[in-house]
Structure formats: C-alpha cells, structure tokens
C-alpha cells in the first residue's frame, strides 16, 4: 500500500509542473497574438492616408478622361453634321442641268440662225424680183414711143404685167428695211430679227456652259472637303483606341482633327458666301 501511495505522490508534482508550463505557453501565445493584432492595426492606419491619396489622384484622372471623351464626341458630331451638309451641297451642285440648258440653247441658236438665213434669202429674192420687174416696166414704157404701133399693145401689156409683179413682190419683204435710195438693208433686217428671237427664246448657250463649269469646280471642291472630313472621322475613331497614358499622341491627334473641322467649316462658309 505504501508503495502505491508513493507512486501516486511521485506523479502528482509532475502533472502540476506540466500544467504550469502549458499555462505559461498559452500566455505567451496570447501576448504574441495581441502584438500581431496591434501591428496590423498600426499598418492599416499607416496605409489609410496613401490609399486616400490614390483615390484623390485617380479621381481627377477619371474626370479628365471623361471631359476629353465629351470633347471628342462633340467634335465627331460636328464633323458628321458637316459631312451631311457637304453631301447635300454636292448633290445640288450637279452641272448636268446647266449643261443640258446650254445644249438646248445652242441648238435653238443654230436653228434660229438657219431659219433667219432662209427668210433673209427669200426676202432678198423677192426684193430683187420686185426691182427687176419695176425696172422692166419702166424700160418698156420708156421705149414705147420708138416701137411700131402694132407692137405697142403687147409691150404695154407686158409692162402692166411687170408692174403688177413688182407690186406683188413687195408683199414678200418688209418695206421698213428699204433705204432712201431703194436698196434693201439686209444687215438691219438680220439684226432686228435676231434680237426678236433672243427675246422670245434662250439663245445664250455660253452662259449656261460657264455655269456648268463653275458647278463642276464647286463639286470638286466639295469632294475634297468630304475627303478631309472622312480623314477627320478616322482620326477621331483612332483616338479612342489610344492608351490614356499616351496623352501627347491623343491631344495631338485631337488637335489635328479639330483643325481639319475648323478649316472645312471655314471653306464651306466661304463657298456659301460666294
């Protein structure tokens, strides 16, 4: 019995010592955990101002990018509207109607010239026939005293017929173009006839052809404006694909595109004012 009690007594101090060691170990662990938590709190406090600074720095960058995007969008809208306006003006600057009017005026001019030449020749023939018949009648009557009595009747009848032919021929040419000496003023007749035809019909083909040439030049200029506007829209499209950190390239491209828009607008205004 004594031996057993002695063994129990010898084991009890060992258990107590082990428990003390475990408690001391737990205390050290708690102390280390507390120190670690304190260090983490200090680190979070130290990192908090830097994160706020980053937020403050990132916020102006995002605002700057949004403003830049708005400006580019407005410029794209202006360039698109200018493209539509130029396309409308180019459609109105079609030289084909003016060319057709010039061709029709040229045709009427040639037709009028042919008709007037024919009329003038007919009037001159009528004038010549009238003058010949009048002169024939005059000569017959002048020679009647020298002609035998038997032939006077025939000659007198021939003179009367020549007189009637001379009077009838006067109907076929305007009397107002006769000069004081009895000659026919063909130039004045042709000039007045041409002036009357020009008042009643469009005979000025040169004016229409000049207008057609002007419209062709105007359409060519508008085509050049469309080319520059298309190039501007391509630049704006490429700006959106450039990295935001490459500010020099983005701003230079935007400035070049804006200059193109301003130049096109100025040229279009000059054409409209002219």
BAROMI-401865 format. One record per residue (C-alpha): x, y, z; residue number from 1; chain. Coordinates in Angstrom, 2 decimals. Each point is the difference from the previous one (the first is absolute). Layout:
BEGIN
<r east="X" north="Y" up="Z" n="NUM" chain="A"/>
...
# end
This chain:
BEGIN
<r east="0.00" north="0.00" up="0.00" n="1" chain="A"/>
<r east="2.71" north="2.31" up="0.84" n="2" chain="A"/>
<r east="1.64" north="-0.66" up="-3.29" n="3" chain="A"/>
<r east="-3.05" north="0.85" up="-1.94" n="4" chain="A"/>
<r east="-0.58" north="3.20" up="1.92" n="5" chain="A"/>
<r east="3.59" north="0.97" up="-0.59" n="6" chain="A"/>
<r east="-0.39" north="-0.45" up="-3.75" n="7" chain="A"/>
<r east="-3.05" north="2.20" up="-0.08" n="8" chain="A"/>
<r east="1.78" north="2.59" up="2.01" n="9" chain="A"/>
<r east="2.88" north="-0.02" up="-2.38" n="10" chain="A"/>
<r east="-2.22" north="0.53" up="-3.04" n="11" chain="A"/>
<r east="-1.98" north="2.94" up="1.40" n="12" chain="A"/>
<r east="2.84" north="2.57" up="0.00" n="13" chain="A"/>
<r east="0.82" north="-0.91" up="-3.59" n="14" chain="A"/>
<r east="-3.59" north="0.70" up="-1.16" n="15" chain="A"/>
<r east="-0.07" north="3.30" up="1.81" n="16" chain="A"/>
<r east="3.25" north="1.09" up="-1.60" n="17" chain="A"/>
<r east="-1.33" north="-0.92" up="-3.47" n="18" chain="A"/>
<r east="-3.14" north="2.02" up="0.53" n="19" chain="A"/>
<r east="2.01" north="3.02" up="1.05" n="20" chain="A"/>
<r east="2.10" north="-0.26" up="-3.12" n="21" chain="A"/>
<r east="-3.07" north="-0.24" up="-2.19" n="22" chain="A"/>
<r east="-1.55" north="3.04" up="1.65" n="23" chain="A"/>
<r east="3.19" north="1.97" up="-0.48" n="24" chain="A"/>
<r east="0.11" north="-1.04" up="-3.68" n="25" chain="A"/>
<r east="-3.61" north="1.09" up="-0.48" n="26" chain="A"/>
<r east="0.77" north="3.34" up="1.60" n="27" chain="A"/>
<r east="2.92" north="0.57" up="-2.37" n="28" chain="A"/>
<r east="-2.22" north="-0.91" up="-2.96" n="29" chain="A"/>
<r east="-2.65" north="2.48" up="1.12" n="30" chain="A"/>
<r east="2.67" north="2.66" up="0.34" n="31" chain="A"/>
<r east="1.33" north="-0.69" up="-3.51" n="32" chain="A"/>
<r east="-3.51" north="0.08" up="-1.48" n="33" chain="A"/>
<r east="-0.67" north="3.32" up="1.71" n="34" chain="A"/>
<r east="3.26" north="1.43" up="-1.36" n="35" chain="A"/>
<r east="-0.79" north="-1.24" up="-3.51" n="36" chain="A"/>
<r east="-3.48" north="1.55" up="0.09" n="37" chain="A"/>
<r east="1.51" north="3.27" up="1.24" n="38" chain="A"/>
<r east="2.54" north="-0.02" up="-2.84" n="39" chain="A"/>
<r east="-2.78" north="-0.65" up="-2.55" n="40" chain="A"/>
<r east="-2.03" north="2.90" up="1.35" n="41" chain="A"/>
<r east="3.00" north="2.29" up="-0.22" n="42" chain="A"/>
<r east="0.65" north="-1.17" up="-3.57" n="43" chain="A"/>
<r east="-3.60" north="0.65" up="-1.01" n="44" chain="A"/>
<r east="0.19" north="3.49" up="1.47" n="45" chain="A"/>
<r east="3.25" north="0.63" up="-1.85" n="46" chain="A"/>
<r east="-1.43" north="-1.21" up="-3.32" n="47" chain="A"/>
<r east="-3.26" north="1.90" up="0.32" n="48" chain="A"/>
<r east="1.40" north="3.48" up="-1.04" n="49" chain="A"/>
<r east="1.83" north="-1.44" up="-3.03" n="50" chain="A"/>
<r east="-3.17" north="-1.67" up="-1.27" n="51" chain="A"/>
<r east="-1.91" north="3.22" up="0.45" n="52" chain="A"/>
<r east="2.69" north="1.79" up="-1.94" n="53" chain="A"/>
<r east="-0.30" north="-2.56" up="-2.78" n="54" chain="A"/>
<r east="-3.74" north="0.48" up="-0.06" n="55" chain="A"/>
<r east="0.47" north="3.75" up="-0.12" n="56" chain="A"/>
<r east="2.52" north="-0.40" up="-2.82" n="57" chain="A"/>
<r east="-2.10" north="-2.46" up="-1.97" n="58" chain="A"/>
<r east="-3.11" north="2.13" up="0.22" n="59" chain="A"/>
<r east="1.41" north="2.98" up="-2.02" n="60" chain="A"/>
<r east="1.37" north="-2.46" up="-2.57" n="61" chain="A"/>
<r east="-3.45" north="-1.50" up="-0.54" n="62" chain="A"/>
<r east="-1.56" north="3.47" up="-0.17" n="63" chain="A"/>
<r east="2.62" north="1.05" up="-2.55" n="64" chain="A"/>
<r east="-0.67" north="-3.07" up="-2.13" n="65" chain="A"/>
<r east="-3.75" north="0.62" up="0.10" n="66" chain="A"/>
<r east="0.47" north="3.63" up="-1.12" n="67" chain="A"/>
<r east="2.33" north="-1.07" up="-2.78" n="68" chain="A"/>
<r east="-2.55" north="-2.58" up="-1.18" n="69" chain="A"/>
<r east="-2.77" north="2.61" up="0.00" n="70" chain="A"/>
<r east="2.11" north="2.40" up="-2.08" n="71" chain="A"/>
<r east="0.86" north="-2.72" up="-2.50" n="72" chain="A"/>
<r east="-3.67" north="-1.03" up="-0.22" n="73" chain="A"/>
<r east="-1.05" north="3.60" up="-0.70" n="74" chain="A"/>
<r east="2.65" north="0.33" up="-2.71" n="75" chain="A"/>
<r east="-1.14" north="-3.27" up="-1.57" n="76" chain="A"/>
<r east="-3.58" north="1.29" up="-0.03" n="77" chain="A"/>
<r east="1.07" north="3.28" up="-1.61" n="78" chain="A"/>
<r east="2.06" north="-1.84" up="-2.63" n="79" chain="A"/>
<r east="-2.93" north="-2.29" up="-0.77" n="80" chain="A"/>
<r east="-2.38" north="2.94" up="-0.42" n="81" chain="A"/>
<r east="2.50" north="1.73" up="-2.29" n="82" chain="A"/>
<r east="0.28" north="-3.19" up="-2.06" n="83" chain="A"/>
<r east="-3.79" north="-0.10" up="-0.42" n="84" chain="A"/>
<r east="-0.10" north="3.69" up="-0.98" n="85" chain="A"/>
<r east="2.80" north="-0.42" up="-2.53" n="86" chain="A"/>
<r east="-1.75" north="-3.04" up="-1.50" n="87" chain="A"/>
<r east="-3.23" north="2.02" up="-0.40" n="88" chain="A"/>
<r east="1.84" north="2.92" up="-1.62" n="89" chain="A"/>
<r east="1.86" north="-2.38" up="-2.29" n="90" chain="A"/>
<r east="-3.32" north="-1.50" up="-1.11" n="91" chain="A"/>
<r east="-1.29" north="3.49" up="-0.81" n="92" chain="A"/>
<r east="3.21" north="0.83" up="-1.90" n="93" chain="A"/>
<r east="-0.86" north="-2.31" up="-2.89" n="94" chain="A"/>
<r east="1.26" north="1.57" up="-3.26" n="95" chain="A"/>
<r east="-2.12" north="-2.26" up="-2.22" n="96" chain="A"/>
<r east="-3.16" north="2.21" up="-0.03" n="97" chain="A"/>
<r east="2.07" north="3.07" up="-0.94" n="98" chain="A"/>
<r east="1.75" north="-2.00" up="-2.72" n="99" chain="A"/>
<r east="-3.35" north="-1.16" up="-1.39" n="100" chain="A"/>
<r east="-1.29" north="3.58" up="-0.02" n="101" chain="A"/>
<r east="3.15" north="1.05" up="-1.82" n="102" chain="A"/>
<r east="-0.46" north="-2.72" up="-2.61" n="103" chain="A"/>
<r east="-3.64" north="0.97" up="-0.53" n="104" chain="A"/>
<r east="0.93" north="3.69" up="-0.31" n="105" chain="A"/>
<r east="2.72" north="-0.92" up="-2.50" n="106" chain="A"/>
<r east="-2.47" north="-2.06" up="-2.00" n="107" chain="A"/>
<r east="-2.56" north="2.84" up="-0.02" n="108" chain="A"/>
<r east="2.73" north="2.44" up="-0.99" n="109" chain="A"/>
<r east="1.02" north="-2.07" up="-3.02" n="110" chain="A"/>
<r east="-3.62" north="-0.63" up="-0.97" n="111" chain="A"/>
<r east="-0.83" north="3.69" up="0.26" n="112" chain="A"/>
<r east="3.05" north="0.87" up="-2.09" n="113" chain="A"/>
<r east="-0.99" north="-2.46" up="-2.73" n="114" chain="A"/>
<r east="-3.61" north="1.20" up="-0.06" n="115" chain="A"/>
<r east="0.99" north="3.65" up="-0.10" n="116" chain="A"/>
<r east="2.50" north="-0.58" up="-2.80" n="117" chain="A"/>
<r east="-2.72" north="-1.74" up="-2.00" n="118" chain="A"/>
<r east="-2.49" north="2.79" up="0.64" n="119" chain="A"/>
<r east="2.55" north="2.67" up="-0.87" n="120" chain="A"/>
<r east="0.89" north="-1.74" up="-3.27" n="121" chain="A"/>
<r east="-3.70" north="-0.29" up="-0.90" n="122" chain="A"/>
<r east="-0.57" north="3.68" up="0.77" n="123" chain="A"/>
<r east="3.03" north="1.02" up="-2.03" n="124" chain="A"/>
<r east="-1.22" north="-2.09" up="-2.94" n="125" chain="A"/>
<r east="-3.43" north="1.62" up="0.26" n="126" chain="A"/>
<r east="1.62" north="3.44" up="0.13" n="127" chain="A"/>
<r east="2.19" north="-0.79" up="-3.03" n="128" chain="A"/>
<r east="-3.00" north="-1.31" up="-1.99" n="129" chain="A"/>
<r east="-2.03" north="3.06" up="0.91" n="130" chain="A"/>
<r east="2.81" north="2.34" up="-1.01" n="131" chain="A"/>
<r east="0.55" north="-1.85" up="-3.30" n="132" chain="A"/>
<r east="-3.69" north="0.09" up="-0.90" n="133" chain="A"/>
<r east="-0.25" north="3.69" up="0.90" n="134" chain="A"/>
<r east="3.07" north="0.78" up="-2.10" n="135" chain="A"/>
<r east="-1.36" north="-2.10" up="-2.87" n="136" chain="A"/>
<r east="-3.31" north="1.85" up="0.04" n="137" chain="A"/>
<r east="1.84" north="3.29" up="0.10" n="138" chain="A"/>
<r east="2.17" north="-0.89" up="-3.00" n="139" chain="A"/>
<r east="-2.97" north="-1.26" up="-2.03" n="140" chain="A"/>
<r east="-1.95" north="3.19" up="0.57" n="141" chain="A"/>
<r east="3.07" north="2.02" up="-0.84" n="142" chain="A"/>
<r east="0.44" north="-1.77" up="-3.35" n="143" chain="A"/>
<r east="-3.73" north="0.02" up="-1.00" n="144" chain="A"/>
<r east="0.30" north="3.15" up="-2.19" n="145" chain="A"/>
<r east="2.72" north="-1.64" up="-2.05" n="146" chain="A"/>
<r east="-1.92" north="-3.24" up="-0.58" n="147" chain="A"/>
<r east="-2.33" north="-0.50" up="-3.01" n="148" chain="A"/>
<r east="-3.70" north="0.43" up="0.68" n="149" chain="A"/>
<r east="-0.73" north="-3.69" up="-0.55" n="150" chain="A"/>
<r east="2.37" north="-1.06" up="2.81" n="151" chain="A"/>
<r east="-0.97" north="2.61" up="2.53" n="152" chain="A"/>
<r east="-2.94" north="-1.98" up="1.33" n="153" chain="A"/>
<r east="2.06" north="-3.04" up="0.82" n="154" chain="A"/>
<r east="2.73" north="2.08" up="1.56" n="155" chain="A"/>
<r east="-2.51" north="1.97" up="2.03" n="156" chain="A"/>
<r east="-1.57" north="-3.22" up="1.28" n="157" chain="A"/>
<r east="3.44" north="-1.30" up="0.88" n="158" chain="A"/>
<r east="0.76" north="3.23" up="1.83" n="159" chain="A"/>
<r east="-3.25" north="-0.27" up="1.97" n="160" chain="A"/>
<r east="0.79" north="-3.59" up="0.92" n="161" chain="A"/>
<r east="3.49" north="1.01" up="1.14" n="162" chain="A"/>
<r east="-1.50" north="2.80" up="2.08" n="163" chain="A"/>
<r east="-2.45" north="-2.38" up="1.70" n="164" chain="A"/>
<r east="2.83" north="-2.50" up="0.64" n="165" chain="A"/>
<r east="2.10" north="2.76" up="1.50" n="166" chain="A"/>
<r east="-2.86" north="1.06" up="2.28" n="167" chain="A"/>
<r east="-0.76" north="-3.59" up="1.00" n="168" chain="A"/>
<r east="3.62" north="-0.69" up="0.80" n="169" chain="A"/>
<r east="0.04" north="2.80" up="2.57" n="170" chain="A"/>
<r east="-2.29" north="-2.07" up="2.22" n="171" chain="A"/>
<r east="2.73" north="-2.60" up="0.56" n="172" chain="A"/>
<r east="2.56" north="2.30" up="1.63" n="173" chain="A"/>
<r east="-0.38" north="2.69" up="2.71" n="174" chain="A"/>
<r east="-0.21" north="3.49" up="-1.42" n="175" chain="A"/>
<r east="1.52" north="1.58" up="3.11" n="176" chain="A"/>
<r east="3.40" north="-1.38" up="-0.93" n="177" chain="A"/>
<r east="0.13" north="1.97" up="-3.29" n="178" chain="A"/>
<r east="2.46" north="2.85" up="-0.02" n="179" chain="A"/>
<r east="-0.66" north="3.37" up="-1.59" n="180" chain="A"/>
<r east="1.80" north="-1.06" up="-3.15" n="181" chain="A"/>
<r east="-2.25" north="-3.06" up="-0.27" n="182" chain="A"/>
<r east="2.60" north="-2.55" up="1.13" n="183" chain="A"/>
<r east="-0.85" north="-2.71" up="2.47" n="184" chain="A"/>
<r east="1.80" north="0.20" up="3.41" n="185" chain="A"/>
<r east="0.62" north="-3.71" up="0.64" n="186" chain="A"/>
<r east="2.27" north="0.54" up="3.03" n="187" chain="A"/>
<r east="-2.59" north="2.02" up="1.90" n="188" chain="A"/>
<r east="-2.66" north="-2.57" up="-0.84" n="189" chain="A"/>
<r east="2.22" north="-2.86" up="1.26" n="190" chain="A"/>
<r east="0.92" north="1.90" up="3.19" n="191" chain="A"/>
<r east="-3.59" north="0.80" up="0.93" n="192" chain="A"/>
<r east="-1.12" north="-3.52" up="-0.78" n="193" chain="A"/>
<r east="2.73" north="-1.46" up="2.21" n="194" chain="A"/>
<r east="-0.85" north="2.39" up="2.85" n="195" chain="A"/>
<r east="-3.67" north="-1.00" up="-0.17" n="196" chain="A"/>
<r east="0.92" north="-3.70" up="0.06" n="197" chain="A"/>
<r east="2.33" north="0.56" up="2.98" n="198" chain="A"/>
<r east="-2.80" north="1.69" up="1.96" n="199" chain="A"/>
<r east="-2.39" north="-2.86" up="-0.65" n="200" chain="A"/>
<r east="2.46" north="-2.90" up="0.44" n="201" chain="A"/>
<r east="3.12" north="-0.82" up="1.98" n="202" chain="A"/>
<r east="2.87" north="0.17" up="-2.49" n="203" chain="A"/>
<r east="2.89" north="0.75" up="2.39" n="204" chain="A"/>
<r east="1.68" north="-3.40" up="0.25" n="205" chain="A"/>
<r east="3.30" north="1.42" up="1.28" n="206" chain="A"/>
<r east="-1.57" north="1.14" up="3.28" n="207" chain="A"/>
<r east="-1.33" north="-3.49" up="0.73" n="208" chain="A"/>
<r east="3.33" north="-1.65" up="-0.84" n="209" chain="A"/>
<r east="1.81" north="2.48" up="2.26" n="210" chain="A"/>
<r east="-2.41" north="-0.84" up="2.81" n="211" chain="A"/>
<r east="0.59" north="-3.73" up="-0.60" n="212" chain="A"/>
<r east="3.78" north="0.50" up="0.23" n="213" chain="A"/>
<r east="-0.43" north="1.95" up="3.23" n="214" chain="A"/>
<r east="-2.16" north="-2.75" up="1.47" n="215" chain="A"/>
<r east="2.58" north="-2.63" up="-0.97" n="216" chain="A"/>
<r east="2.72" north="1.93" up="1.82" n="217" chain="A"/>
<r east="-2.31" north="0.45" up="2.99" n="218" chain="A"/>
<r east="-0.81" north="-3.72" up="0.08" n="219" chain="A"/>
<r east="3.72" north="-0.85" up="-0.17" n="220" chain="A"/>
<r east="0.69" north="2.28" up="2.98" n="221" chain="A"/>
<r east="-2.83" north="-1.62" up="1.96" n="222" chain="A"/>
<r east="1.43" north="-3.43" up="-0.78" n="223" chain="A"/>
<r east="3.31" north="1.12" up="1.50" n="224" chain="A"/>
<r east="-1.86" north="1.17" up="3.11" n="225" chain="A"/>
<r east="-1.67" north="-3.40" up="0.31" n="226" chain="A"/>
<r east="3.45" north="-1.63" up="-0.17" n="227" chain="A"/>
<r east="1.33" north="2.15" up="2.84" n="228" chain="A"/>
<r east="-3.11" north="-0.62" up="2.09" n="229" chain="A"/>
<r east="0.34" north="-3.74" up="-0.51" n="230" chain="A"/>
<r east="3.64" north="0.20" up="1.07" n="231" chain="A"/>
<r east="-1.09" north="1.98" up="3.06" n="232" chain="A"/>
<r east="-2.54" north="-2.63" up="1.00" n="233" chain="A"/>
<r east="2.66" north="-2.70" up="-0.37" n="234" chain="A"/>
<r east="2.32" north="1.96" up="2.32" n="235" chain="A"/>
<r east="-2.77" north="0.32" up="2.58" n="236" chain="A"/>
<r east="-0.65" north="-3.72" up="-0.23" n="237" chain="A"/>
<r east="3.70" north="-0.76" up="0.55" n="238" chain="A"/>
<r east="0.22" north="2.33" up="3.01" n="239" chain="A"/>
<r east="-2.36" north="-2.27" up="1.94" n="240" chain="A"/>
<r east="2.38" north="-2.93" up="-0.51" n="241" chain="A"/>
<r east="3.09" north="1.85" up="1.26" n="242" chain="A"/>
<r east="1.02" north="-0.76" up="3.60" n="243" chain="A"/>
<r east="-0.97" north="2.83" up="2.40" n="244" chain="A"/>
<r east="3.57" north="0.28" up="1.29" n="245" chain="A"/>
<r east="1.20" north="1.09" up="-3.46" n="246" chain="A"/>
<r east="-1.35" north="3.48" up="0.43" n="247" chain="A"/>
<r east="2.28" north="1.65" up="-2.57" n="248" chain="A"/>
<r east="-1.23" north="-2.23" up="-2.81" n="249" chain="A"/>
<r east="-3.64" north="0.36" up="1.05" n="250" chain="A"/>
<r east="0.10" north="3.79" up="0.33" n="251" chain="A"/>
<r east="2.01" north="0.44" up="-3.21" n="252" chain="A"/>
<r east="-2.45" north="-2.17" up="-1.94" n="253" chain="A"/>
<r east="-3.00" north="1.78" up="1.48" n="254" chain="A"/>
<r east="1.54" north="3.39" up="-0.81" n="255" chain="A"/>
<r east="0.73" north="-1.03" up="-3.61" n="256" chain="A"/>
<r east="-3.55" north="-1.31" up="-0.44" n="257" chain="A"/>
<r east="-1.45" north="3.18" up="1.54" n="258" chain="A"/>
<r east="2.08" north="2.15" up="-2.38" n="259" chain="A"/>
<r east="-1.35" north="-2.04" up="-2.94" n="260" chain="A"/>
<r east="-3.57" north="0.59" up="1.20" n="261" chain="A"/>
<r east="0.59" north="3.75" up="0.36" n="262" chain="A"/>
<r east="1.64" north="0.28" up="-3.43" n="263" chain="A"/>
<r east="-2.81" north="-1.95" up="-1.67" n="264" chain="A"/>
<r east="-2.63" north="2.15" up="1.71" n="265" chain="A"/>
<r east="1.82" north="3.17" up="-1.12" n="266" chain="A"/>
<r east="0.29" north="-1.20" up="-3.60" n="267" chain="A"/>
<r east="-3.66" north="-1.02" up="-0.07" n="268" chain="A"/>
<r east="-1.01" north="3.41" up="1.32" n="269" chain="A"/>
<r east="2.15" north="1.68" up="-2.65" n="270" chain="A"/>
<r east="-1.69" north="-1.99" up="-2.75" n="271" chain="A"/>
<r east="-3.43" north="0.84" up="1.34" n="272" chain="A"/>
<r east="0.86" north="3.69" up="0.28" n="273" chain="A"/>
<r east="1.41" north="0.01" up="-3.55" n="274" chain="A"/>
# end
